Amino acid sequence: MSSNKNRKRNNVHMGARQRKKVRAQLVEVFGNRCCWCGEVMQIPGPGKDITNMAELATIEHHFAKALGEPDSIMLLRLAHTRCNK
């Protein structure tokens, strides 16, 4: 089975719409600052030009998925692309 099919089967894959919704929820709950460095991030949206991809907000599993917990807003945070490594 391809890795993409495995990701979908294990509920790991998020489509663009779901990422947008989750990102908006995370901004509402935790704000628009990186969970690692605390600096403001660029939030993608309609009509917004992202000039520096390193400043883009990405979804981070702040608490390890290896703990067996399902994806939940409380386990996720936003981080800069450069900080999310």
Secondary structure, DSSP 4 states (H G I P E B T S, - for coil): --HHHHHHHTT----HHHHHHHHHHHHHHH-SB-TTT--B-BPP-TT-----GGGBEEEEESS-GGG-PPP-GGGEEEEETTT--
